[in-house]
């Protein structure tokens, strides 16, 4: 049975993610992509990002004023309840800017440092994903009702579809590209979606066999990593049993996880 507090946190996470996602979807200027190379368009995205975070933090403050918050756009309060919210109001900013559909809102709740509830809402996909610790991972979308998520049966690594992402720092990107160059002949193919939260949910939904990325922040991965784990995936940093981190985040179905992590370790895919 789900802990009543965890159920309450999940309900709030889902509502906050949905409302912020609707704000971003409905408030995005129709011509934003046309001006995607202009600084003014970037300013609009920043304003929307901040507005979405304010919506989420305002809702949390109204419902649970004693909780802490950590948000990508600067929200940071310690709280006194033992619960902390980890928020990415717009994961996949460049996709949003260019009018690509792969962007999402990610809202997770931690209790005493452990992620216990998470919600990811991808408005342009028409999909919402959520999980509570020990309660499985679920999604709503074009299908009827809620669907329980389960990662794919593990293929051999050379038949695995793997996703990754790239940093914005030039030398880091160059190293990440070299890792991909070495990895791509050893797997079915590589994907680059542009949203860590959605990539993690796609592992959970069986749309990817694995995902890895260097340089993620807590708000990028908190909800998505819980959803992946609750769908049966394994997650870690560089070493099995460690929590996904800025150094490296890996999520994969169990049979893909071990050989993929071994290759990433061999190729030096983590932070030095």
C-alpha positions in Angstrom: 0.0 0.0 0.0 1.3 3.5 -0.9 2.3 5.7 2.0 -0.4 8.4 2.3 2.2 11.1 2.4 3.8 9.8 -0.8 0.4 9.6 -2.5 -0.2 13.2 -1.5 3.1 14.3 -2.9 2.5 12.5 -6.1 -0.9 14.1 -6.6 0.7 17.5 -6.1 3.6 16.7 -8.4 1.2 15.6 -11.2 -1.0 18.7 -10.8 2.0 21.1 -10.8 3.6 19.5 -13.8 0.4 19.5 -15.7 -0.5 23.1 -15.0 3.1 24.3 -15.8 3.1 22.3 -19.0 -0.2 23.8 -20.1 1.2 27.3 -19.3 4.2 26.6 -21.5 2.2 25.1 -24.3 -0.5 27.7 -24.4 1.8 30.7 -23.8 4.4 29.9 -26.4 4.2 32.4 -29.3 3.3 30.8 -32.5 6.2 32.5 -34.4 8.8 31.7 -31.8 10.6 29.2 -34.0 10.9 31.7 -36.9 12.9 34.0 -34.7 14.9 31.2 -33.1 18.3 32.8 -33.8 17.3 36.2 -32.3 18.1 37.0 -28.7 14.5 38.2 -28.2 13.2 34.7 -28.8 15.6 33.4 -26.1 14.3 36.0 -23.7 10.8 34.8 -24.3 11.8 31.2 -23.5 13.6 32.4 -20.3 10.5 34.3 -19.3 8.3 31.3 -19.9 10.7 29.0 -18.0 10.7 31.4 -15.0 6.9 31.7 -15.1 6.5 27.9 -15.1 8.8 27.6 -12.1 6.9 30.3 -10.2 3.6 28.5 -10.9 5.0 25.3 -9.5 6.7 26.8 -6.5 3.6 29.0 -5.7 1.4 25.9 -5.8 3.7 24.0 -3.5 3.9 27.0 -1.1 0.2 27.2 -1.0 -0.4 23.5 -0.3 2.8 22.5 1.6 4.4 25.7 3.0 7.0 23.9 5.1 8.6 21.9 2.3 12.0 22.8 0.7 12.4 23.5 -3.0 15.3 23.2 -5.5 14.5 24.5 -8.9 16.5 25.0 -12.1 15.6 28.7 -12.4 16.9 29.5 -8.9 14.2 28.5 -6.5 16.0 27.3 -3.3 14.5 27.0 0.1 15.5 24.6 2.9 12.1 23.8 4.4 11.5 22.1 7.8 9.3 19.2 6.9 11.9 16.7 5.6 10.3 17.0 2.1 12.1 18.8 -0.8 10.8 19.4 -4.2 13.2 19.1 -7.2 11.8 21.0 -10.2 12.7 21.4 -13.8 10.1 23.8 -15.2 11.2 23.3 -18.8 13.4 20.3 -19.7 14.4 20.5 -23.4 14.6 24.3 -23.7 16.2 24.3 -27.1 13.5 21.9 -28.4 10.9 24.3 -27.0 12.6 27.3 -28.7 12.6 25.6 -32.1 9.1 24.2 -31.9 10.2 20.5 -31.5 7.8 18.5 -29.4 10.4 16.8 -27.1 10.2 19.0 -24.0 8.7 18.4 -20.6 8.0 19.6 -17.1 9.6 17.5 -14.3 8.5 17.6 -10.7 9.9 15.3 -8.0 9.5 15.1 -4.2 12.2 13.8 -1.9 11.6 12.7 1.7 14.8 12.8 3.8 16.9 12.8 0.7 15.1 9.9 -1.1 13.0 10.5 -4.2 9.5 9.2 -3.3 7.3 10.7 -6.0 7.8 12.1 -9.5 5.8 13.4 -12.4 6.9 14.3 -16.0 4.4 16.0 -18.3 5.2 16.2 -22.0 2.4 18.4 -23.4 3.3 18.2 -27.1 3.3 14.4 -26.9 0.1 14.5 -25.0 1.7 12.2 -22.4 2.2 12.3 -18.6 4.3 9.9 -16.6 4.4 9.4 -12.9 5.7 7.1 -10.2 5.6 6.7 -6.4 8.3 4.8 -4.6 7.3 1.1 -4.5 4.1 1.7 -6.5 5.3 1.2 -10.1 5.4 3.6 -13.0 2.4 4.7 -15.0 1.5 6.9 -17.9 -1.5 8.5 -19.7 -1.5 9.3 -23.3 -3.4 8.6 -26.5 -4.4 5.2 -25.2 -7.4 4.7 -22.9 -6.8 5.0 -19.1 -3.5 4.7 -17.3 -0.9 2.3 -18.6 1.6 0.6 -16.3 5.1 1.1 -17.7 7.7 -1.6 -18.0 11.1 -1.4 -19.6 11.8 -3.7 -22.6 13.0 -7.2 -22.3 16.8 -6.8 -22.6 18.3 -7.5 -26.0 22.0 -8.2 -26.6 23.9 -4.9 -26.4 24.5 -4.9 -30.2 20.7 -4.8 -30.6 20.1 -2.1 -28.0 18.8 1.3 -28.9 20.5 3.8 -26.6 19.9 7.6 -26.1 22.3 10.2 -24.9 22.7 14.0 -24.6 25.4 16.6 -25.0 26.7 19.4 -22.8 26.9 23.0 -23.9 30.6 23.4 -23.0 32.6 22.9 -26.1 35.4 20.6 -24.8 32.9 18.5 -22.9 30.8 18.1 -26.1 33.9 17.1 -28.0 34.6 14.3 -25.5 31.0 13.2 -25.5 31.1 13.0 -29.3 34.2 10.8 -29.0 32.4 8.5 -26.6 29.4 8.2 -29.1 31.9 7.5 -31.9 33.3 4.6 -30.0 29.9 3.3 -28.8 27.8 3.5 -32.0 29.3 0.5 -33.8 28.6 -1.6 -30.7 24.8 -0.9 -30.3 21.8 -1.0 -32.6 21.8 2.8 -32.9 22.1 6.1 -30.9 19.3 8.6 -30.3 19.6 12.2 -29.0 16.2 13.5 -28.0 17.1 16.7 -26.1 15.2 16.1 -22.9 16.7 14.0 -20.1 13.4 13.6 -18.4 11.7 12.3 -21.5 14.6 10.0 -22.3 14.4 8.4 -18.8 10.6 8.0 -19.3 11.2 6.4 -22.7 13.4 3.8 -21.0 10.6 3.2 -18.6 8.1 2.9 -21.5 10.2 0.5 -23.4 10.9 3.0 -26.2 14.6 2.9 -25.4 16.8 0.1 -24.1 19.2 2.5 -22.4 20.2 6.1 -21.8 23.3 7.8 -20.5 24.4 11.4 -20.1 27.2 13.3 -18.4 26.5 16.7 -16.7 22.9 16.3 -15.5 21.7 18.3 -12.5 19.3 17.0 -9.9 16.3 18.7 -11.5 17.0 17.0 -14.8 16.8 13.5 -13.5 15.0 13.3 -10.2 11.5 12.4 -11.5 12.6 10.5 -14.6 15.1 8.3 -12.8 12.4 7.2 -10.3 10.0 6.5 -13.1 12.6 4.4 -14.9 13.4 2.4 -11.7 9.8 1.8 -10.9 9.4 0.4 -14.5 12.1 -2.1 -13.8 15.2 -0.3 -15.2 18.5 0.0 -13.3 20.0 3.4 -12.7 23.4 4.5 -11.4 26.3 6.9 -11.8 29.7 5.5 -12.8 29.6 2.5 -10.4 26.6 0.1 -9.9 24.7 0.9 -6.8 25.5 4.6 -6.8 22.9 7.3 -7.4 22.7 9.0 -10.9 24.7 12.2 -10.7 26.4 15.1 -12.5 29.3 12.8 -13.2 27.3 10.3 -15.1 23.7 9.1 -15.3 22.9 5.7 -16.7 19.5 4.0 -17.0 18.8 0.8 -18.8 16.9 -2.5 -18.8 18.8 -4.9 -16.5 20.4 -7.0 -19.3 21.6 -3.9 -21.1 22.7 -1.9 -18.0 25.8 -3.9 -17.1 27.5 -4.1 -20.5 26.6 -0.5 -21.3 28.0 0.7 -18.0 31.2 -1.3 -18.6 31.7 0.3 -22.0 31.0 3.8 -20.7 33.5 3.2 -18.0 36.1 1.9 -20.5 35.4 5.0 -22.7 35.7 7.4 -19.8 32.2 8.8 -20.2 32.1 10.4 -16.7 33.5 13.7 -15.4 37.2 13.7 -14.7 
